[in-house]
Amino acid sequence: MNVRWPVLNNKLHYVDLELKQIRQNNLYRKLRYGKVYKAHITINGKKLLNLCSNDYLGIQVTKTKINQMQSSSRLVSGNDEAYKKLEEKLAKHKSHQNSLIYPTGYMANLGSITAISKKGDLILSDELNHASIIESCKLSGAKIIIYKHNDIDDLNKKLKQKGKNKFVVTEGYLAWMVIYLN
């Protein structure tokens, strides 16, 4: 069966509106870039003791042969410039404006699915999605409807359900995708 997916154009406009509101409420968080080295991090030319690492005294670092270590959350402890360079290269390689590296697949699922869907939305999830995708869908607060694995007819029937925004979440070999339908 041939399936035509809708063109996205600016269908994620609601995300722009939400980001605008977050900025207006001074709740927008931004990665700060610096350089992590041993027990310190340098941000904007200022060398700081990195109390967000697991080795803030710098005792264990002397036993390793690498000279760059990340510590806590990139938003909390600063963000090593090596990540920025890698994300820029990945974005260019994939012909995208930006990219973002997550520490694990679970965190990528959690961060992205909960960022774009919320209460009042509808997620249509393949019955064989990975547990981390299923948990991320649940944490989004959206209504979740499971469709039979790779069954486009079952999916089409269930797409008739109501939701402010509708998303199809499915996965394949080494990747998953979210398709926005409203």
Secondary structure per residue as TSV (DSSP state, phi and psi in degrees):
chain	resnum	aa	ss	phi	psi
A	1	M	-	360.0	132.5
A	2	N	-	-82.9	132.2
A	3	V	-	-117.4	132.0
A	4	R	-	-107.2	116.8
A	5	W	-	-87.4	142.0
A	6	P	-	-65.5	147.0
A	7	V	-	-74.3	134.0
A	8	L	-	-73.7	-34.0
A	9	N	T	39.9	-116.0
A	10	N	T	-116.0	45.9
A	11	K	T	-72.8	-14.7
A	12	L	T	-96.7	27.1
A	13	H	H	-57.6	-33.1
A	14	Y	H	-60.8	-28.0
A	15	V	H	-66.7	-42.6
A	16	D	H	-60.3	-41.2
A	17	L	H	-65.0	-41.3
A	18	E	H	-66.5	-41.3
A	19	L	H	-62.2	-38.1
A	20	K	H	-60.8	-44.3
A	21	Q	H	-65.1	-40.2
A	22	I	H	-61.7	-42.7
A	23	R	H	-64.7	-42.1
A	24	Q	H	-62.0	-31.0
A	25	N	T	-90.9	11.4
A	26	N	T	53.9	38.7
A	27	L	-	-110.7	1.5
A	28	Y	-	-74.6	128.3
A	29	R	-	-108.7	145.3
A	30	K	-	-134.0	141.1
A	31	L	-	-69.6	133.6
A	32	R	-	-104.4	130.5
A	33	Y	E	-96.2	142.0
A	34	G	E	-157.5	-163.0
A	35	K	E	-130.4	120.3
A	36	V	E	-89.9	129.7
A	37	Y	E	-147.9	116.9
A	38	K	T	52.5	-126.0
A	39	A	T	-87.6	8.4
A	40	H	E	-125.2	161.5
A	41	I	E	-135.3	137.0
A	42	T	E	-108.5	120.4
A	43	I	E	-127.1	127.9
A	44	N	T	51.3	40.7
A	45	G	T	77.9	1.0
A	46	K	E	-106.4	121.9
A	47	K	E	-83.8	123.6
A	48	L	E	-123.7	148.2
A	49	L	E	-72.9	126.5
A	50	N	-	-89.3	91.5
A	51	L	T	-82.3	3.3
A	52	C	T	-95.4	-1.4
A	53	S	S	-92.2	170.5
A	54	N	T	-81.2	-5.7
A	55	D	T	-136.5	55.7
A	56	Y	T	-68.0	-13.4
A	57	L	T	-89.7	-9.3
A	58	G	-	75.0	19.0
A	59	I	T	-74.7	-47.2
A	60	Q	T	-74.3	-30.5
A	61	V	G	-57.4	-33.9
A	62	T	G	-65.1	-17.0
A	63	K	G	-90.6	-8.5
A	64	T	-	-100.7	158.3
A	65	K	S	-99.8	0.2
A	66	I	-	-93.8	151.8
A	67	N	S	-109.4	7.1
A	68	Q	-	-130.5	128.3
A	69	M	-	-137.1	137.3
A	70	Q	-	-90.6	156.4
A	71	S	-	-118.7	-111.4
A	72	S	S	-80.1	-162.7
A	73	S	-	-51.2	140.9
A	74	R	H	-62.4	-29.4
A	75	L	H	-75.5	-29.4
A	76	V	H	-85.2	-50.7
A	77	S	H	-100.7	2.8
A	78	G	-	98.5	163.6
A	79	N	E	-128.6	115.4
A	80	D	E	-62.0	138.6
A	81	E	H	-61.1	-22.8
A	82	A	H	-61.1	-33.5
A	83	Y	H	-67.3	-41.1
A	84	K	H	-60.5	-45.1
A	85	K	H	-62.4	-44.1
A	86	L	H	-64.0	-44.0
A	87	E	H	-63.8	-38.6
A	88	E	H	-64.2	-42.7
A	89	K	H	-65.6	-40.6
A	90	L	H	-64.7	-41.7
A	91	A	H	-62.3	-44.7
A	92	K	H	-63.4	-44.7
A	93	H	H	-59.3	-38.6
A	94	K	T	-92.4	5.5
A	95	S	T	57.5	44.1
A	96	H	-	-119.6	161.5
A	97	Q	S	-68.7	-42.6
A	98	N	-	-144.1	166.2
A	99	S	-	-145.3	163.0
A	100	L	-	-141.6	128.4
A	101	I	-	-93.7	131.2
A	102	Y	-	-106.7	152.4
A	103	P	S	-71.4	-24.7
A	104	T	S	-146.7	163.2
A	105	G	H	-62.9	-39.2
A	106	Y	H	-59.1	-45.5
A	107	M	H	-65.7	-35.2
A	108	A	H	-64.1	-44.8
A	109	N	H	-62.9	-48.7
A	110	L	H	-61.0	-47.3
A	111	G	H	-66.2	-41.8
A	112	S	H	-83.1	-45.0
A	113	I	H	-66.1	-42.1
A	114	T	H	-74.1	-19.1
A	115	A	H	-76.6	-30.6
A	116	I	H	-104.4	-13.8
A	117	S	-	-126.9	152.5
A	118	K	-	-155.9	-176.5
A	119	K	T	-54.2	135.2
A	120	G	T	97.9	-18.9
A	121	D	-	-87.3	168.3
A	122	L	E	-124.2	125.9
A	123	I	E	-111.1	125.7
A	124	L	E	-102.3	114.8
A	125	S	E	-115.8	131.3
A	126	D	E	-60.8	137.7
A	127	E	T	-63.2	-19.0
A	128	L	T	-105.3	17.5
A	129	N	-	-60.6	152.0
A	130	H	-	-62.8	150.8
A	131	A	H	-55.5	-35.3
A	132	S	H	-68.7	-31.3
A	133	I	H	-70.6	-43.8
A	134	I	H	-60.1	-46.3
A	135	E	H	-63.4	-40.5
A	136	S	H	-64.0	-40.3
A	137	C	H	-61.8	-44.4
A	138	K	H	-61.4	-42.5
A	139	L	H	-70.3	-17.6
A	140	S	H	-69.8	-24.9
A	141	G	T	88.2	-5.6
A	142	A	-	-73.6	158.8
A	143	K	E	-73.2	135.3
A	144	I	E	-116.3	130.2
A	145	I	E	-122.9	130.0
A	146	I	E	-93.1	132.9
A	147	Y	E	-114.2	155.8
A	148	K	-	-61.4	143.1
A	149	H	T	-54.1	122.2
A	150	N	T	55.4	26.1
A	151	D	-	-104.9	96.0
A	152	I	H	-67.3	-30.3
A	153	D	H	-66.8	-43.8
A	154	D	H	-63.6	-41.0
A	155	L	H	-61.7	-46.7
A	156	N	H	-59.9	-38.8
A	157	K	H	-62.8	-44.0
A	158	K	H	-77.6	-17.1
A	159	L	T	-67.8	-14.5
A	160	K	T	-75.4	-12.0
A	161	Q	S	-63.0	153.7
A	162	K	-	-86.0	147.8
A	163	G	-	-171.0	144.4
A	164	K	S	-56.5	-52.5
A	165	N	S	-125.7	143.9
A	166	K	E	-117.4	137.8
A	167	F	E	-132.7	137.8
A	168	V	E	-104.0	123.2
A	169	V	E	-115.7	121.1
A	170	T	E	-142.9	164.9
A	171	E	E	-135.3	162.1
A	172	G	E	-143.0	-166.8
A	173	Y	T	-60.3	116.1
A	174	L	T	62.5	15.7
A	175	A	E	-158.5	160.0
A	176	W	E	-136.1	164.5
A	177	M	E	-145.8	151.4
A	178	V	E	-117.9	129.2
A	179	I	E	-113.9	122.7
A	180	Y	E	-89.7	130.7
A	181	L	-	-111.9	-18.4
A	182	N	-	-81.5	360.0
